[in-house]
Amino acid sequence: MAADPSKLLGRGITGSVQVGYLTNDTKAAISQFENRFGIGPWVTREATVELINRQPDAAPGCILLVSFAYMKGRMIELIEPLADAPPIFPALPPDGLMIVPHHLGAYMGEVDEVLAAAKSAGFETVSLRIPRGDIVFVDTRALLGHWLELLCFENQNPI
């Protein structure tokens, strides 16, 4: 385990490579980012994620529509929950475009070290699994207003 868990979590902020947003309309959100901010092109795909530390009555996973674009080395991610979304991806009202800040994302080390650091710092976590590896969401919303998404991937190359 890292000598100072707070420094490990701090890397999730200072080493962030991604800003994530929830949306209720991916196509319209992409249009806003392209037309108002000049961010694009975008890669969009459906992603099935497995919930690792879920509640017993929760669905085992969910389907998300995710889109990625880059600008000056920073990845922008749009997430639109499609089916069985857990509370970490709350449903947004269907009427009118919404784009809501969700997380800062950073590549990290071993998932057990990340989970221990979050617990030591007093934060709850939600863990997801995708084909590339594990993702630990650290619930820093009460303090920072957003989640930290810590990507525990062996291969840290962007999509």
Backbone as JSON Lines, residues from 0, in Angstrom:
{"i":0,"aa":"M","n":[0.84,-1.18,0.0],"ca":[0.0,0.0,0.0],"c":[0.88,1.24,0.0]}
{"i":1,"aa":"A","n":[0.41,2.3,-0.62],"ca":[1.13,3.57,-0.67],"c":[1.32,4.1,0.75]}
{"i":2,"aa":"A","n":[2.43,4.78,0.98],"ca":[2.73,5.32,2.3],"c":[1.69,6.35,2.72]}
{"i":3,"aa":"D","n":[1.19,7.13,1.8],"ca":[0.23,8.19,2.11],"c":[-0.97,8.06,1.18]}
{"i":4,"aa":"P","n":[-2.08,7.46,1.66],"ca":[-3.25,7.27,0.8],"c":[-3.8,8.56,0.22]}
{"i":5,"aa":"S","n":[-3.68,9.67,0.97],"ca":[-4.22,10.93,0.45],"c":[-3.47,11.37,-0.8]}
{"i":6,"aa":"K","n":[-2.17,11.09,-0.87],"ca":[-1.41,11.46,-2.06],"c":[-1.84,10.63,-3.26]}
{"i":7,"aa":"L","n":[-2.17,9.35,-3.02],"ca":[-2.65,8.52,-4.11],"c":[-3.95,9.09,-4.65]}
{"i":8,"aa":"L","n":[-4.88,9.46,-3.78],"ca":[-6.14,10.04,-4.23],"c":[-5.91,11.42,-4.86]}
{"i":9,"aa":"G","n":[-4.94,12.16,-4.36],"ca":[-4.62,13.47,-4.93],"c":[-4.19,13.36,-6.38]}
{"i":10,"aa":"R","n":[-3.53,12.25,-6.73],"ca":[-3.15,12.03,-8.13],"c":[-4.39,11.9,-9.02]}
{"i":11,"aa":"G","n":[-5.52,11.49,-8.42],"ca":[-6.76,11.43,-9.19],"c":[-7.24,12.81,-9.62]}
{"i":12,"aa":"I","n":[-6.8,13.83,-8.91],"ca":[-7.15,15.2,-9.26],"c":[-6.04,15.82,-10.11]}
{"i":13,"aa":"T","n":[-4.83,15.83,-9.57],"ca":[-3.73,16.51,-10.28],"c":[-3.29,15.77,-11.53]}
{"i":14,"aa":"G","n":[-3.51,14.46,-11.57],"ca":[-3.13,13.67,-12.74],"c":[-4.28,13.35,-13.65]}
{"i":15,"aa":"S","n":[-5.38,14.08,-13.48],"ca":[-6.57,13.76,-14.28],"c":[-6.3,13.98,-15.76]}
{"i":16,"aa":"V","n":[-6.79,13.04,-16.55],"ca":[-6.65,13.1,-18.0],"c":[-8.02,13.17,-18.67]}
{"i":17,"aa":"Q","n":[-9.07,13.16,-17.86],"ca":[-10.41,13.08,-18.41],"c":[-11.39,13.89,-17.57]}
{"i":18,"aa":"V","n":[-12.32,14.54,-18.26],"ca":[-13.46,15.18,-17.61],"c":[-14.7,14.5,-18.15]}
{"i":19,"aa":"G","n":[-15.51,13.96,-17.25],"ca":[-16.7,13.22,-17.66],"c":[-17.98,13.97,-17.34]}
{"i":20,"aa":"Y","n":[-18.95,13.84,-18.25],"ca":[-20.26,14.47,-18.1],"c":[-21.34,13.43,-18.34]}
{"i":21,"aa":"L","n":[-22.44,13.51,-17.58],"ca":[-23.64,12.74,-17.87],"c":[-24.5,13.56,-18.81]}
{"i":22,"aa":"T","n":[-25.21,12.87,-19.68],"ca":[-26.15,13.55,-20.56],"c":[-27.37,12.67,-20.8]}
{"i":23,"aa":"N","n":[-28.43,13.3,-21.24],"ca":[-29.63,12.55,-21.61],"c":[-29.8,12.49,-23.12]}
{"i":24,"aa":"D","n":[-28.87,13.08,-23.87],"ca":[-28.97,13.08,-25.33],"c":[-27.56,13.24,-25.9]}
{"i":25,"aa":"T","n":[-26.92,12.11,-26.18],"ca":[-25.53,12.13,-26.64],"c":[-25.36,12.93,-27.92]}
{"i":26,"aa":"K","n":[-26.22,12.71,-28.88],"ca":[-26.09,13.39,-30.17],"c":[-26.15,14.92,-30.0]}
{"i":27,"aa":"A","n":[-27.11,15.4,-29.22],"ca":[-27.24,16.84,-28.99],"c":[-26.07,17.38,-28.17]}
{"i":28,"aa":"A","n":[-25.6,16.6,-27.2],"ca":[-24.47,17.04,-26.37],"c":[-23.21,17.18,-27.23]}
{"i":29,"aa":"I","n":[-22.97,16.2,-28.11],"ca":[-21.81,16.27,-29.01],"c":[-21.91,17.52,-29.87]}
{"i":30,"aa":"S","n":[-23.08,17.81,-30.38],"ca":[-23.28,18.99,-31.2],"c":[-22.91,20.26,-30.43]}
{"i":31,"aa":"Q","n":[-23.29,20.34,-29.16],"ca":[-22.97,21.51,-28.34],"c":[-21.45,21.63,-28.14]}
{"i":32,"aa":"F","n":[-20.79,20.51,-27.83],"ca":[-19.34,20.56,-27.63],"c":[-18.61,20.94,-28.91]}
{"i":33,"aa":"E","n":[-19.07,20.42,-30.04],"ca":[-18.44,20.75,-31.32],"c":[-18.67,22.21,-31.71]}
{"i":34,"aa":"N","n":[-19.92,22.65,-31.66],"ca":[-20.27,23.98,-32.14],"c":[-19.89,25.12,-31.19]}
{"i":35,"aa":"R","n":[-19.96,24.89,-29.9],"ca":[-19.68,25.96,-28.95],"c":[-18.26,25.98,-28.43]}
{"i":36,"aa":"F","n":[-17.6,24.79,-28.42],"ca":[-16.27,24.7,-27.83],"c":[-15.21,24.19,-28.8]}
{"i":37,"aa":"G","n":[-15.62,23.77,-30.0],"ca":[-14.67,23.27,-30.99],"c":[-14.04,21.95,-30.61]}
{"i":38,"aa":"I","n":[-14.73,21.16,-29.77],"ca":[-14.2,19.87,-29.33],"c":[-14.77,18.75,-30.2]}
{"i":39,"aa":"G","n":[-13.88,17.97,-30.8],"ca":[-14.25,16.85,-31.65],"c":[-13.03,16.43,-32.42]}
{"i":40,"aa":"P","n":[-13.06,15.41,-33.19],"ca":[-14.19,14.51,-33.46],"c":[-14.43,13.57,-32.26]}
{"i":41,"aa":"W","n":[-15.56,12.88,-32.32],"ca":[-16.01,12.01,-31.25],"c":[-16.03,10.56,-31.69]}
{"i":42,"aa":"V","n":[-15.75,9.68,-30.76],"ca":[-15.92,8.24,-30.93],"c":[-17.02,7.83,-29.96]}
{"i":43,"aa":"T","n":[-18.06,7.17,-30.47],"ca":[-19.2,6.78,-29.64],"c":[-19.41,5.28,-29.75]}
{"i":44,"aa":"R","n":[-19.71,4.66,-28.6],"ca":[-20.02,3.22,-28.6],"c":[-20.84,2.87,-27.37]}
{"i":45,"aa":"E","n":[-21.54,1.74,-27.47],"ca":[-22.23,1.2,-26.31],"c":[-21.22,0.44,-25.48]}
{"i":46,"aa":"A","n":[-21.35,0.56,-24.18],"ca":[-20.45,-0.14,-23.26],"c":[-21.28,-0.87,-22.22]}
{"i":47,"aa":"T","n":[-20.97,-2.13,-22.03],"ca":[-21.59,-2.91,-20.96],"c":[-20.6,-2.95,-19.81]}
{"i":48,"aa":"V","n":[-21.04,-2.49,-18.65],"ca":[-20.17,-2.48,-17.48],"c":[-20.74,-3.4,-16.41]}
{"i":49,"aa":"E","n":[-19.85,-4.1,-15.74],"ca":[-20.21,-5.0,-14.66],"c":[-19.97,-4.29,-13.34]}
{"i":50,"aa":"L","n":[-20.98,-4.3,-12.47],"ca":[-20.83,-3.72,-11.14],"c":[-20.17,-4.75,-10.24]}
{"i":51,"aa":"I","n":[-19.05,-4.39,-9.63],"ca":[-18.33,-5.34,-8.79],"c":[-18.86,-5.33,-7.36]}
{"i":52,"aa":"N","n":[-18.92,-4.18,-6.73],"ca":[-19.38,-4.09,-5.34],"c":[-20.79,-3.51,-5.3]}
{"i":53,"aa":"R","n":[-21.73,-4.26,-5.84],"ca":[-23.11,-3.78,-5.93],"c":[-23.94,-4.26,-4.75]}
{"i":54,"aa":"Q","n":[-25.07,-3.6,-4.57],"ca":[-26.03,-4.04,-3.56],"c":[-26.67,-5.33,-4.05]}
{"i":55,"aa":"P","n":[-27.06,-6.23,-3.13],"ca":[-27.62,-7.51,-3.54],"c":[-28.84,-7.41,-4.47]}
{"i":56,"aa":"D","n":[-29.66,-6.37,-4.3],"ca":[-30.86,-6.24,-5.13],"c":[-30.63,-5.43,-6.41]}
{"i":57,"aa":"A","n":[-29.4,-4.99,-6.64],"ca":[-29.08,-4.19,-7.82],"c":[-28.8,-5.08,-9.03]}
{"i":58,"aa":"A","n":[-28.99,-4.53,-10.2],"ca":[-28.67,-5.25,-11.44],"c":[-27.17,-5.52,-11.47]}
{"i":59,"aa":"P","n":[-26.74,-6.63,-12.09],"ca":[-25.31,-6.97,-12.11],"c":[-24.46,-6.05,-12.99]}
{"i":60,"aa":"G","n":[-25.1,-5.28,-13.84],"ca":[-24.36,-4.39,-14.72],"c":[-25.3,-3.42,-15.39]}
{"i":61,"aa":"C","n":[-24.77,-2.66,-16.31],"ca":[-25.6,-1.7,-17.02],"c":[-25.03,-1.46,-18.41]}
{"i":62,"aa":"I","n":[-25.83,-0.82,-19.23],"ca":[-25.41,-0.46,-20.57],"c":[-25.39,1.06,-20.65]}
{"i":63,"aa":"L","n":[-24.27,1.58,-21.12],"ca":[-24.08,3.02,-21.27],"c":[-23.72,3.33,-22.71]}
{"i":64,"aa":"L","n":[-24.14,4.48,-23.18],"ca":[-23.64,5.02,-24.44],"c":[-22.55,6.0,-24.03]}
{"i":65,"aa":"V","n":[-21.3,5.72,-24.46],"ca":[-20.18,6.57,-24.09],"c":[-19.56,7.17,-25.34]}
{"i":66,"aa":"S","n":[-19.16,8.42,-25.22],"ca":[-18.52,9.13,-26.33],"c":[-17.27,9.81,-25.8]}
{"i":67,"aa":"F","n":[-16.21,9.81,-26.64],"ca":[-14.93,10.37,-26.24],"c":[-14.41,11.31,-27.32]}
{"i":68,"aa":"A","n":[-13.82,12.42,-26.87],"ca":[-13.12,13.35,-27.76],"c":[-11.91,13.87,-26.99]}
{"i":69,"aa":"Y","n":[-10.96,14.41,-27.73],"ca":[-9.74,14.94,-27.13],"c":[-9.55,16.38,-27.54]}
{"i":70,"aa":"M","n":[-8.99,17.15,-26.6],"ca":[-8.57,18.5,-26.9],"c":[-7.37,18.81,-26.03]}
{"i":71,"aa":"K","n":[-6.24,19.08,-26.67],"ca":[-4.99,19.42,-25.97],"c":[-4.66,18.4,-24.89]}
{"i":72,"aa":"G","n":[-4.74,17.13,-25.24],"ca":[-4.34,16.07,-24.32],"c":[-5.37,15.69,-23.27]}
{"i":73,"aa":"R","n":[-6.48,16.36,-23.22],"ca":[-7.53,16.07,-22.24],"c":[-8.66,15.33,-22.94]}
{"i":74,"aa":"M","n":[-9.09,14.23,-22.34],"ca":[-10.22,13.48,-22.87],"c":[-11.51,14.02,-22.27]}
{"i":75,"aa":"I","n":[-12.49,14.22,-23.12],"ca":[-13.83,14.58,-22.68],"c":[-14.69,13.34,-22.9]}
{"i":76,"aa":"E","n":[-15.43,12.94,-21.87],"ca":[-16.31,11.77,-21.97],"c":[-17.74,12.19,-21.71]}
{"i":77,"aa":"L","n":[-18.62,11.72,-22.58],"ca":[-20.06,11.88,-22.37],"c":[-20.62,10.5,-22.05]}
{"i":78,"aa":"I","n":[-21.48,10.43,-21.05],"ca":[-22.08,9.17,-20.62],"c":[-23.59,9.34,-20.65]}
{"i":79,"aa":"E","n":[-24.25,8.46,-21.4],"ca":[-25.71,8.43,-21.41],"c":[-26.16,7.04,-20.96]}
{"i":80,"aa":"P","n":[-26.73,6.94,-19.75],"ca":[-27.22,5.64,-19.28],"c":[-28.35,5.13,-20.17]}
{"i":81,"aa":"L","n":[-28.26,3.86,-20.59],"ca":[-29.29,3.28,-21.45],"c":[-30.16,2.25,-20.74]}
{"i":82,"aa":"A","n":[-29.55,1.37,-19.94],"ca":[-30.33,0.31,-19.29],"c":[-29.7,-0.08,-17.97]}
{"i":83,"aa":"D","n":[-30.54,-0.3,-16.95],"ca":[-30.12,-0.81,-15.65],"c":[-29.04,0.04,-15.0]}
{"i":84,"aa":"A","n":[-29.1,1.34,-15.17],"ca":[-28.05,2.2,-14.63],"c":[-28.09,2.24,-13.11]}
{"i":85,"aa":"P","n":[-26.93,2.07,-12.48],"ca":[-26.87,2.17,-11.01],"c":[-26.92,3.64,-10.6]}
{"i":86,"aa":"P","n":[-27.09,3.89,-9.3],"ca":[-27.18,5.28,-8.82],"c":[-25.99,6.17,-9.19]}
{"i":87,"aa":"I","n":[-24.84,5.59,-9.45],"ca":[-23.69,6.4,-9.85],"c":[-23.94,7.12,-11.16]}
{"i":88,"aa":"F","n":[-24.83,6.58,-12.0],"ca":[-25.22,7.2,-13.26],"c":[-26.71,7.5,-13.21]}
{"i":89,"aa":"P","n":[-27.11,8.51,-12.45],"ca":[-28.54,8.78,-12.27],"c":[-29.22,9.18,-13.57]}
{"i":90,"aa":"A","n":[-30.47,8.77,-13.68],"ca":[-31.26,9.13,-14.85],"c":[-31.51,10.64,-14.84]}
{"i":91,"aa":"L","n":[-31.39,11.23,-16.01],"ca":[-31.67,12.66,-16.16],"c":[-33.05,12.8,-16.78]}
{"i":92,"aa":"P","n":[-33.74,13.9,-16.51],"ca":[-35.05,14.09,-17.12],"c":[-34.94,13.99,-18.65]}
{"i":93,"aa":"P","n":[-35.92,13.33,-19.28],"ca":[-35.82,13.09,-20.73],"c":[-36.07,14.33,-21.59]}
{"i":94,"aa":"D","n":[-36.74,15.33,-21.06],"ca":[-37.08,16.5,-21.86],"c":[-36.03,17.59,-21.74]}
{"i":95,"aa":"G","n":[-35.55,18.05,-22.87],"ca":[-34.56,19.12,-22.88],"c":[-33.16,18.57,-22.63]}
{"i":96,"aa":"L","n":[-32.21,19.05,-23.37],"ca":[-30.84,18.59,-23.25],"c":[-30.28,18.93,-21.88]}
{"i":97,"aa":"M","n":[-29.63,17.94,-21.26],"ca":[-28.91,18.16,-20.02],"c":[-27.5,17.61,-20.18]}
{"i":98,"aa":"I","n":[-26.52,18.38,-19.74],"ca":[-25.13,17.95,-19.68],"c":[-24.66,18.32,-18.28]}
{"i":99,"aa":"V","n":[-24.34,17.31,-17.46],"ca":[-24.07,17.51,-16.05],"c":[-22.65,17.01,-15.72]}
{"i":100,"aa":"P","n":[-21.84,17.82,-15.04],"ca":[-20.51,17.35,-14.64],"c":[-20.63,16.07,-13.81]}
{"i":101,"aa":"H","n":[-19.76,15.09,-14.08],"ca":[-19.83,13.82,-13.38],"c":[-18.52,13.45,-12.68]}
{"i":102,"aa":"H","n":[-17.37,13.51,-13.38],"ca":[-16.13,13.05,-12.76],"c":[-14.88,13.64,-13.41]}
{"i":103,"aa":"L","n":[-13.79,13.54,-12.67],"ca":[-12.44,13.69,-13.2],"c":[-11.87,12.28,-13.24]}
{"i":104,"aa":"G","n":[-11.21,11.93,-14.33],"ca":[-10.66,10.58,-14.47],"c":[-9.15,10.6,-14.57]}
{"i":105,"aa":"A","n":[-8.52,9.6,-13.94],"ca":[-7.06,9.47,-13.97],"c":[-6.68,8.0,-13.99]}
{"i":106,"aa":"Y","n":[-5.57,7.71,-14.66],"ca":[-5.02,6.36,-14.64],"c":[-4.31,6.14,-13.32]}
{"i":107,"aa":"M","n":[-4.54,4.99,-12.72],"ca":[-3.95,4.68,-11.41],"c":[-3.31,3.31,-11.45]}
{"i":108,"aa":"G","n":[-2.85,2.87,-10.27],"ca":[-2.18,1.58,-10.16],"c":[-3.15,0.46,-9.85]}
{"i":109,"aa":"E","n":[-2.79,-0.34,-8.9],"ca":[-3.55,-1.52,-8.53],"c":[-4.87,-1.15,-7.88]}
{"i":110,"aa":"V","n":[-5.91,-1.89,-8.25],"ca":[-7.24,-1.59,-7.75],"c":[-7.31,-1.73,-6.23]}
{"i":111,"aa":"D","n":[-6.64,-2.72,-5.63],"ca":[-6.7,-2.9,-4.17],"c":[-6.08,-1.7,-3.45]}
{"i":112,"aa":"E","n":[-5.02,-1.15,-3.99],"ca":[-4.37,0.01,-3.4],"c":[-5.3,1.23,-3.47]}
{"i":113,"aa":"V","n":[-5.98,1.39,-4.59],"ca":[-6.91,2.51,-4.76],"c":[-8.08,2.38,-3.79]}
{"i":114,"aa":"L","n":[-8.65,1.18,-3.69],"ca":[-9.77,0.96,-2.77],"c":[-9.36,1.22,-1.32]}
{"i":115,"aa":"A","n":[-8.16,0.76,-0.94],"ca":[-7.68,0.98,0.43],"c":[-7.46,2.47,0.7]}
{"i":116,"aa":"A","n":[-6.93,3.2,-0.27],"ca":[-6.7,4.64,-0.09],"c":[-8.03,5.37,0.08]}
{"i":117,"aa":"A","n":[-9.01,5.02,-0.73],"ca":[-10.32,5.68,-0.62],"c":[-10.96,5.4,0.74]}
{"i":118,"aa":"K","n":[-10.89,4.16,1.18],"ca":[-11.46,3.79,2.48],"c":[-10.73,4.52,3.61]}
{"i":119,"aa":"S","n":[-9.4,4.57,3.52],"ca":[-8.6,5.25,4.54],"c":[-8.96,6.74,4.63]}
{"i":120,"aa":"A","n":[-9.29,7.33,3.49],"ca":[-9.65,8.76,3.45],"c":[-11.12,9.0,3.79]}
{"i":121,"aa":"G","n":[-11.88,7.92,4.02],"ca":[-13.28,8.07,4.43],"c":[-14.28,8.19,3.29]}
{"i":122,"aa":"F","n":[-13.89,7.77,2.09],"ca":[-14.78,7.87,0.93],"c":[-15.38,6.51,0.58]}
{"i":123,"aa":"E","n":[-16.62,6.53,0.15],"ca":[-17.27,5.34,-0.4],"c":[-16.82,5.16,-1.84]}
{"i":124,"aa":"T","n":[-16.9,3.95,-2.34],"ca":[-16.51,3.66,-3.72],"c":[-17.55,2.82,-4.43]}
{"i":125,"aa":"V","n":[-17.52,2.9,-5.74],"ca":[-18.29,2.02,-6.61],"c":[-17.29,1.48,-7.63]}
{"i":126,"aa":"S","n":[-17.23,0.17,-7.77],"ca":[-16.27,-0.43,-8.69],"c":[-16.99,-1.06,-9.87]}
{"i":127,"aa":"L","n":[-16.45,-0.8,-11.05],"ca":[-16.99,-1.34,-12.29],"c":[-15.91,-2.13,-13.0]}
{"i":128,"aa":"R","n":[-16.32,-3.06,-13.83],"ca":[-15.36,-3.81,-14.63],"c":[-15.78,-3.71,-16.1]}
{"i":129,"aa":"I","n":[-14.8,-3.38,-16.92],"ca":[-14.98,-3.37,-18.37],"c":[-13.86,-4.26,-18.94]}
{"i":130,"aa":"P","n":[-13.9,-4.57,-20.22],"ca":[-12.86,-5.46,-20.76],"c":[-11.43,-4.99,-20.51]}
{"i":131,"aa":"R","n":[-11.19,-3.68,-20.45],"ca":[-9.81,-3.16,-20.25],"c":[-9.32,-3.29,-18.83]}
{"i":132,"aa":"G","n":[-10.23,-3.41,-17.85],"ca":[-9.81,-3.49,-16.46],"c":[-10.87,-2.94,-15.53]}
{"i":133,"aa":"D","n":[-10.45,-2.61,-14.32],"ca":[-11.37,-2.12,-13.3],"c":[-11.35,-0.6,-13.23]}
{"i":134,"aa":"I","n":[-12.52,-0.06,-12.91],"ca":[-12.68,1.37,-12.7],"c":[-13.23,1.55,-11.29]}
{"i":135,"aa":"V","n":[-12.56,2.38,-10.51],"ca":[-13.04,2.69,-9.17],"c":[-13.53,4.13,-9.17]}
{"i":136,"aa":"F","n":[-14.8,4.31,-8.86],"ca":[-15.36,5.64,-8.69],"c":[-15.32,5.95,-7.19]}
{"i":137,"aa":"V","n":[-14.63,7.01,-6.83],"ca":[-14.54,7.46,-5.44],"c":[-15.54,8.6,-5.27]}
{"i":138,"aa":"D","n":[-16.43,8.44,-4.29],"ca":[-17.52,9.4,-4.12],"c":[-17.04,10.63,-3.34]}
{"i":139,"aa":"T","n":[-16.53,11.59,-4.09],"ca":[-16.05,12.86,-3.52],"c":[-17.06,13.99,-3.74]}
{"i":140,"aa":"R","n":[-18.3,13.61,-4.08],"ca":[-19.31,14.63,-4.42],"c":[-19.59,15.61,-3.3]}
{"i":141,"aa":"A","n":[-19.68,15.14,-2.07],"ca":[-20.0,16.06,-0.96],"c":[-18.9,17.1,-0.77]}
{"i":142,"aa":"L","n":[-17.67,16.74,-1.08],"ca":[-16.55,17.65,-0.89],"c":[-16.21,18.44,-2.15]}
{"i":143,"aa":"L","n":[-16.21,17.76,-3.31],"ca":[-15.74,18.37,-4.56],"c":[-16.85,18.64,-5.58]}
{"i":144,"aa":"G","n":[-18.0,18.03,-5.4],"ca":[-19.1,18.22,-6.35],"c":[-19.06,17.26,-7.53]}
{"i":145,"aa":"H","n":[-18.13,16.32,-7.51],"ca":[-18.02,15.33,-8.59],"c":[-17.35,14.08,-8.06]}
{"i":146,"aa":"W","n":[-17.42,13.01,-8.84],"ca":[-16.73,11.76,-8.53],"c":[-15.28,11.86,-9.01]}
{"i":147,"aa":"L","n":[-14.42,10.99,-8.46],"ca":[-13.11,10.71,-9.05],"c":[-13.22,9.34,-9.7]}
{"i":148,"aa":"E","n":[-12.86,9.25,-10.96],"ca":[-12.87,7.98,-11.68],"c":[-11.42,7.54,-11.81]}
{"i":149,"aa":"L","n":[-11.07,6.47,-11.12],"ca":[-9.69,5.99,-11.11],"c":[-9.61,4.73,-11.96]}
{"i":150,"aa":"L","n":[-8.92,4.84,-13.08],"ca":[-8.85,3.78,-14.08],"c":[-7.67,2.87,-13.77]}
{"i":151,"aa":"C","n":[-7.97,1.67,-13.33],"ca":[-6.94,0.71,-12.95],"c":[-6.73,-0.26,-14.11]}
{"i":152,"aa":"F","n":[-6.08,0.22,-15.16],"ca":[-5.87,-0.53,-16.38],"c":[-4.39,-0.87,-16.51]}
{"i":153,"aa":"E","n":[-4.12,-2.06,-16.99],"ca":[-2.73,-2.44,-17.27],"c":[-2.2,-1.6,-18.45]}
{"i":154,"aa":"N","n":[-3.01,-1.49,-19.49],"ca":[-2.65,-0.69,-20.66],"c":[-3.29,0.68,-20.49]}
{"i":155,"aa":"Q","n":[-2.49,1.71,-20.28],"ca":[-3.03,3.03,-20.0],"c":[-3.14,3.93,-21.23]}
{"i":156,"aa":"N","n":[-3.11,3.33,-22.4],"ca":[-3.32,4.12,-23.6],"c":[-4.8,4.45,-23.74]}
{"i":157,"aa":"P","n":[-5.12,5.67,-24.11],"ca":[-6.52,6.04,-24.32],"c":[-7.17,5.15,-25.36]}
{"i":158,"aa":"I","n":[-8.48,5.05,-25.29],"ca":[-9.26,4.19,-26.17],"c":[-8.48,3.87,-27.4]}
